[in-house]
């Protein structure tokens, strides 16, 4: 999942971004409202964490403009102002949740998980594909009952492919949701991570990670539905 954090206080922005990245989220940071609106217009975020008191357009204005432009991205508002009227204004501007400062990152993460589960599609906490089981709450994957030793980025890549199981996902989509704005589209980073992931997920098992050359990657148990699955190849 790719998250936009909008916070003008560098210490808080860094603190929140670090906590999110440790949970396998890709994170972009904006320091003001105008930059937040620009980034939201060119990137497909899975959620936005939005401080109210930011330079330029404030959080209420940013939220209202996003909704007026048709965006349904889940938004959590952050603010040091915990008055009832502020909470009402935040929710009325289109926010999905409201968290007063100071807050614990653990609570922010729990609220974020709840919002993502309630998104456009209910997000499962456990995803099973063949003998592969992904526990999205614990950020852990097992295959054949054995825990897979995944890095944070490998887990994020696996979870995204699992949520799109049975569909070929191209590299641009993976870059959009699993990496942040610093990703180099001319690098072979995605292919490297896929190969490492395949070595951990598929080694000694029937392959679940498939490559459709020139298109992208798919996570699927082809034995389960050989008729509807597109032809793929497995990288060596």
C-alpha positions in Angstrom: 0.0 0.0 0.0 1.2 3.5 -0.8 0.4 6.3 1.7 0.7 10.1 1.5 1.7 11.8 4.7 0.9 15.5 4.8 2.6 17.1 7.7 4.7 20.3 7.8 6.6 19.5 11.1 9.6 17.5 9.8 10.1 15.6 13.1 6.5 14.3 13.1 6.5 13.6 9.4 9.7 11.6 9.8 8.3 9.8 12.8 5.1 8.8 11.1 6.8 7.8 7.8 9.3 5.6 9.7 6.5 3.8 11.5 4.6 3.2 8.3 7.6 2.0 6.4 8.4 -0.5 9.2 4.9 -1.9 8.5 5.7 -2.4 4.7 3.9 0.7 3.5 5.4 2.8 0.7 5.3 6.5 1.9 5.5 9.9 0.2 5.6 13.1 2.3 4.2 16.5 1.6 4.9 19.6 3.7 2.1 21.8 2.5 -1.4 21.7 1.1 -0.6 22.6 -2.5 2.1 19.9 -2.8 -0.3 17.4 -1.3 -3.0 18.2 -3.9 -0.4 17.9 -6.7 0.9 14.6 -5.5 -2.6 13.2 -5.0 -3.5 14.2 -8.6 -0.6 12.3 -10.2 -0.3 9.3 -7.8 -2.8 6.6 -6.9 -2.6 6.5 -3.1 -4.3 3.9 -0.9 -4.7 6.4 1.9 -3.8 9.9 3.0 -2.7 11.0 6.5 -3.5 14.7 6.6 -2.5 17.3 9.2 -5.0 20.2 9.5 -2.5 23.0 10.3 -0.3 23.0 7.2 1.0 25.9 5.0 -0.9 27.0 2.0 -4.3 25.3 1.8 -5.0 23.8 5.2 -6.1 20.2 5.7 -9.8 21.0 5.6 -9.4 22.7 2.2 -7.2 19.9 0.9 -9.8 17.3 2.0 -12.7 19.2 0.5 -10.9 19.7 -2.9 -10.0 16.0 -3.1 -13.6 15.0 -2.5 -14.9 17.7 -4.9 -12.5 16.3 -7.6 -14.1 12.8 -7.1 -11.3 11.2 -5.0 -12.6 8.5 -2.6 -9.1 7.8 -1.1 -9.4 7.1 2.7 -8.2 10.1 4.7 -7.2 10.3 8.4 -6.9 13.9 9.7 -4.3 14.8 12.4 -4.6 17.9 14.5 -3.5 19.4 17.8 -6.9 21.1 18.0 -9.2 18.6 19.7 -12.3 20.8 19.9 -15.6 19.2 18.9 -16.2 21.8 16.2 -12.8 21.0 14.6 -13.7 17.3 14.5 -17.0 18.1 13.0 -15.4 20.3 10.4 -12.9 17.7 9.5 -15.5 14.9 9.0 -17.8 17.3 7.1 -14.9 18.2 4.7 -14.7 14.5 3.8 -12.3 12.9 6.2 -12.9 9.3 7.2 -11.3 9.5 10.6 -9.8 12.1 13.0 -6.9 11.6 15.3 -5.8 14.3 17.8 -2.2 15.0 18.6 -0.2 13.7 20.4 -1.0 10.1 19.3 0.7 6.7 19.4 1.9 5.4 16.1 0.3 2.0 17.0 -3.1 3.7 17.2 -2.6 5.4 13.9 -1.6 2.1 12.3 -4.7 0.4 13.7 -7.0 3.2 12.4 -5.3 3.0 9.0 -5.8 -0.8 8.8 -9.4 -0.3 9.7 -9.9 2.3 6.9 -8.1 0.1 4.4 -10.3 -2.8 5.3 -13.4 -0.7 4.7 -12.2 0.7 1.4 -13.7 0.1 -2.0 -13.3 -3.7 -1.4 -13.2 -5.4 2.0 -9.6 -6.3 2.5 -9.0 -9.7 4.0 -6.8 -10.1 7.1 -5.8 -13.5 5.9 -5.1 -14.3 2.2 -4.7 -17.9 1.1 -3.4 -19.0 -2.3 -2.8 -22.8 -2.4 -0.6 -23.6 0.5 0.6 -19.9 0.8 -1.0 -18.0 3.8 -0.5 -14.3 4.2 -1.4 -12.8 7.6 -1.8 -9.1 6.7 -2.2 -8.0 10.4 1.0 -9.6 11.5 2.8 -8.8 8.2 3.8 -12.5 7.9 3.7 -15.2 5.2 3.9 -18.9 5.5 4.0 -21.6 2.9 3.4 -25.2 3.7 3.3 -24.1 7.4 6.8 -22.7 7.2 7.4 -19.0 7.9 9.0 -17.2 4.9 12.0 -15.0 5.8 10.8 -11.9 3.9 12.2 -8.4 4.0 9.8 -5.5 4.4 9.8 -4.7 0.7 9.4 -8.4 -0.3 6.4 -8.7 2.0 4.8 -5.6 0.6 5.3 -6.9 -2.9 3.9 -10.3 -2.0 0.8 -8.8 -0.3 0.0 -6.6 -3.3 0.3 -9.5 -5.7 -1.8 -11.6 -3.4 -4.6 -9.0 -3.2 -4.6 -9.0 -7.0 -4.3 -12.8 -7.3 -5.1 -14.3 -10.6 -4.5 -11.0 -12.5 -1.3 -10.0 -14.3 0.0 -6.8 -12.6 2.4 -4.7 -14.7 5.6 -3.0 -13.5 4.1 0.5 -13.4 1.3 -0.6 -11.1 3.8 -2.3 -8.8 5.9 0.8 -8.8 2.9 2.9 -8.0 1.7 0.9 -5.0 4.8 -0.8 -3.5 7.4 1.9 -4.0 7.4 5.6 -3.3 8.1 8.7 -5.4 11.9 8.1 -5.3 11.5 4.9 -7.4 13.6 4.9 -10.6 11.4 3.6 -13.4 14.5 2.8 -15.5 16.0 0.5 -12.8 15.5 -3.3 -12.7 14.6 -3.2 -9.0 11.2 -4.8 -9.4 12.6 -7.7 -11.4 15.3 -8.2 -8.7 12.8 -8.2 -5.9 10.5 -10.6 -7.9 13.4 -13.0 -8.4 14.3 -12.9 -4.7 10.7 -13.3 -3.7 10.3 -16.3 -6.0 13.4 -17.9 -4.4 11.7 -17.7 -1.0 8.1 -18.4 -2.0 8.4 -21.0 -4.7 11.7 -22.8 -4.0 10.8 -26.5 -3.3 7.1 -25.9 -4.1 4.8 -25.7 -7.2 5.3 -22.2 -8.5 2.8 -19.5 -7.5 4.6 -16.5 -8.9 4.3 -16.3 -12.7 5.7 -14.0 -15.4 3.9 -12.9 -18.5 6.8 -11.6 -20.5 6.5 -8.0 -21.6 3.4 -7.5 -19.4 4.0 -8.2 -15.7 3.6 -10.7 -12.9 0.8 -12.7 -11.4 0.4 -14.6 -8.1 -1.9 -17.6 -8.6 -2.3 -21.3 -8.1 -2.8 -22.2 -11.8 -3.8 -25.7 -10.9 -6.9 -24.3 -9.3 -8.2 -22.7 -12.5 -6.2 -23.7 -15.6 -8.9 -22.6 -18.0 -9.1 -19.0 -17.0 -5.5 -18.4 -16.3 -3.4 -16.6 -18.9 -0.3 -18.3 -20.4 2.7 -17.4 -18.3 6.4 -18.3 -18.0 8.5 -18.6 -14.8 11.8 -16.8 -14.7 14.9 -18.9 -13.9 
